[in-house]
Amino acid sequence: MISLNNIAEICGVSLGTVSKAIGGKPGVGEATRRRILTVAQQHNYRPNRLVHSIQRGRSMMIGVACNRFDDEFAGGMVTGIFETLFEANYDAMVIYWDRSVQKGVHVLNSLAERRVDGILMFPPASYPEGSYLDDLRSFPNPIIVLDQAWPGCEYDFIGSQDIEGALLATEHLIELGHRSIAHLGCRHTSTGEDRMKGFQKAMMRHGIAIHEKWVRDAWEPPFEDAYKIAREILEQPERPSAIMTFNDMVALQTMAAAHDLGLRVPTDLSVTGFGDLSIATPVRPQITTVKQDPEEIGRRAAQRLIERIEAKSEDQPRPKLIQDRLPTRLVVRQSTAPCQSAQ
Amino acid sequence: MISLNNIAEICGVSLGTVSKAIGGKPGVGEATRRRILTVAQQHNYRPNRLVHSIQRGRSMMIGVACNRFDDEFAGGMVTGIFETLFEANYDAMVIYWDRSVQKGVHVLNSLAERRVDGILMFPPASYPEGSYLDDLRSFPNPIIVLDQAWPGCEYDFIGSQDIEGALLATEHLIELGHRSIAHLGCRHTSTGEDRMKGFQKAMMRHGIAIHEKWVRDAWEPPFEDAYKIAREILEQPERPSAIMTFNDMVALQTMAAAHDLGLRVPTDLSVTGFGDLSIATPVRPQITTVKQDPEEIGRRAAQRLIERIEAKSEDQPRPKLIQDRLPTRLVVRQSTAPCQSAQ
């Protein structure tokens, strides 16, 4: 790639003149400026943003700390992030941060060394522990947390109304006459914890007993264990007539378990998902679920981060911590129906 | 964040001394070195990799040009890429390059301006056109293309044995006695084109007629149109007994169309997918499909790119262009069965 020095040599002018001409600054004759710009274009000159970053003390680069790349929901958030960063002329450096932790590397070293202006953070699958949190605290620029929070989280958070969404799904089952309702959740994450709370809230509001043996965890993505656990619940002599699940993949595994035991969904068992992922509609029965908006979560998180970065560079006081939870909405499809034993 | 200048001030030494101490270079007394390192650690000093990048003429940063982030297959490749880059101590800058093109921005500007050492490129959904290709040609460092190639592609390519995989799926249907076989493909992509070739090859090898009306395209992800097209094919008075599809999402839409028309899969219709995505096993019937290895594609692409970058910096001759296609494998599940009319 051609450098400013090369251009100066070709045009027979000083480096300073080339720098002024390309930067659009005064002090260069019109003919010289044109000649310099023509040579730069012919040789496909590209400004060096590394130099600009050092000069300006702002890298215009955002760090995105991800944990999984094959998850549709996280991918939706990333899409929203990239749309917003692109519009605002920021670039993005991505790290695979659970992997860094496994390898004993300080999670944010590379982002700090590249001088990113801020971080958009997808928390690890489980709650972050001491070394994560210490690393985060040592990072000098703004951090925004997406989707999953943790107890005592000291950062701005953008996510979904998980409690409310779970409440809607559970009340939908209750309205259909279900009283024996199980919950197949994911309580070691904050979204799982909140969806569990929404489930409990709905059950308590309607005075319906929660059976401990019917409240279980589906473990990690891709949630293959959910099949086994759903099957265990459904093989008991006394089984629930409905299962409210953590997300659409867990719902799908639950429906598979029901199918393999000869139970018809929704006639013998109603199932709800969460997320409204792209699998919710092509499967039969289509999954009744709670719609989230991952792209909007990504957009808002990126916007908020940019605001924080700009407030910081203008030495404005640090804005008050926010928790922004986007509304969720029930989408009734084919996997839920009136309770047979109630009719 | 503390700078080398700040450390020099605190320790009452010169900037040069601090730089030597931190860089592990000689010329600093042991006590002074220890004091400098202690101060650096206490104040959480982080080296500035932007400065190193400029000094070394290598950014140790790779550009990853993506088009979709919510696609499980692409996500698998990204996972493999990040594993490999992490091991080799490279960082990754990600761009959303179809979006850049829509906005009329030169697709690779930001990667060139950040001086990335090379690019891992996920081609756009359709074949790249003139301005894409011109932009790529103006990029001075190595480029590796993943998954989707295009006619006349001038870069190293890492992907799957798509033709062979499609041949396996089609021959599996033929062995089950099917003769009326449709193909629901995606011919505006290279993988779609190759899977179509594999289908044709198998049909020709066994002397089976291909019906033009049964060879259709499923359009773009998430392939909702596939449902409509599968339905059109299955509503005809004369319908196929099997459909070989472009990927697992198209297979799922095809199974939904069959279900809604009262056709049982696999009794009345056999369906094959491609990819072995995480939806292939929790759905009922489980999808017979062709297994690919997206993570290994990502790992090999990143390894190849690093080799090319290092060969370049050592002024070795440019290595011969490669096309590395990873094997695919048939996985027989529940969505295919012997042809009823053949029995």
Contacts between the chains, C-beta under 8 A, distances in Angstrom:
chain1	res1	chain2	res2	distance
A	1	B	112	7.2
A	1	B	115	8.0
A	1	B	140	4.7
A	44	B	138	4.9
A	46	B	109	7.0
A	46	B	112	4.3
A	46	B	113	5.2
A	47	B	113	5.6
A	48	B	54	7.3
A	48	B	113	6.8
A	48	B	115	6.3
A	49	B	110	7.7
A	49	B	113	4.2
A	49	B	114	5.2
A	49	B	115	7.7
A	50	B	50	4.8
A	50	B	53	5.3
A	50	B	54	5.4
A	50	B	59	6.9
A	50	B	114	6.8
A	50	B	115	5.9
A	51	B	54	6.4
A	53	B	50	5.3
A	54	B	48	7.3
A	54	B	50	5.4
A	54	B	51	6.4
A	54	B	54	7.6
A	59	B	50	7.0
A	61	B	93	7.6
A	61	B	114	7.7
A	64	B	94	7.5
A	68	B	75	7.4
A	68	B	79	7.7
A	69	B	69	7.8
A	69	B	74	8.0
A	69	B	75	4.0
A	69	B	76	7.5
A	69	B	78	4.1
A	69	B	79	5.0
A	69	B	82	7.3
A	70	B	72	4.7
A	70	B	75	3.2
A	70	B	76	5.2
A	70	B	78	7.8
A	70	B	79	6.3
A	70	B	278	7.8
A	71	B	72	7.9
A	71	B	75	6.9
A	72	B	70	4.7
A	72	B	71	7.9
A	72	B	72	6.9
A	73	B	70	8.0
A	74	B	69	8.0
A	75	B	68	7.4
A	75	B	69	4.0
A	75	B	70	3.2
A	75	B	71	6.9
A	75	B	75	6.4
A	76	B	69	7.6
A	76	B	70	5.2
A	78	B	69	4.1
A	78	B	70	7.8
A	79	B	68	7.7
A	79	B	69	5.1
A	79	B	70	6.3
A	79	B	96	7.5
A	82	B	69	7.3
A	82	B	94	7.6
A	82	B	95	7.9
A	82	B	96	3.9
A	82	B	99	6.8
A	83	B	96	7.3
A	83	B	99	6.6
A	86	B	96	6.3
A	86	B	99	5.8
A	86	B	100	6.9
A	86	B	103	7.2
A	91	B	93	6.0
A	91	B	95	7.5
A	91	B	110	5.2
A	91	B	114	6.4
A	92	B	93	6.7
A	92	B	94	5.5
A	92	B	95	7.7
A	93	B	61	7.6
A	93	B	91	6.0
A	93	B	92	6.7
A	93	B	93	5.2
A	93	B	94	7.6
A	94	B	64	7.5
A	94	B	82	7.6
A	94	B	92	5.5
A	94	B	93	7.6
A	94	B	94	4.7
A	95	B	82	7.9
A	95	B	91	7.5
A	95	B	92	7.7
A	96	B	79	7.4
A	96	B	82	3.9
A	96	B	83	7.3
A	96	B	86	6.4
A	99	B	82	6.8
A	99	B	83	6.6
A	99	B	86	5.8
A	100	B	86	6.9
A	103	B	86	7.2
A	109	B	46	7.0
A	110	B	49	7.7
A	110	B	91	5.2
A	112	B	1	7.2
A	112	B	46	4.3
A	113	B	46	5.2
A	113	B	47	5.6
A	113	B	48	6.8
A	113	B	49	4.2
A	114	B	49	5.3
A	114	B	50	6.8
A	114	B	61	7.7
A	114	B	91	6.4
A	115	B	1	8.0
A	115	B	48	6.3
A	115	B	49	7.7
A	115	B	50	5.9
A	138	B	44	4.9
A	140	B	1	4.7
A	222	B	278	4.3
A	224	B	281	7.9
A	227	B	282	6.8
A	249	B	278	7.4
A	249	B	282	7.2
A	252	B	279	7.4
A	252	B	282	4.5
A	252	B	283	6.8
A	253	B	282	4.9
A	255	B	282	7.9
A	255	B	284	7.5
A	256	B	282	4.9
A	256	B	283	7.1
A	256	B	284	5.6
A	259	B	284	4.5
A	260	B	284	7.6
A	278	B	70	7.8
A	278	B	222	4.3
A	278	B	249	7.4
A	279	B	252	7.4
A	279	B	279	5.4
A	281	B	224	7.8
A	282	B	227	6.8
A	282	B	249	7.2
A	282	B	252	4.4
A	282	B	253	4.9
A	282	B	255	7.8
A	282	B	256	4.8
A	283	B	252	6.8
A	283	B	256	7.1
A	283	B	283	5.9
A	284	B	255	7.5
A	284	B	256	5.6
A	284	B	259	4.5
A	284	B	260	7.6
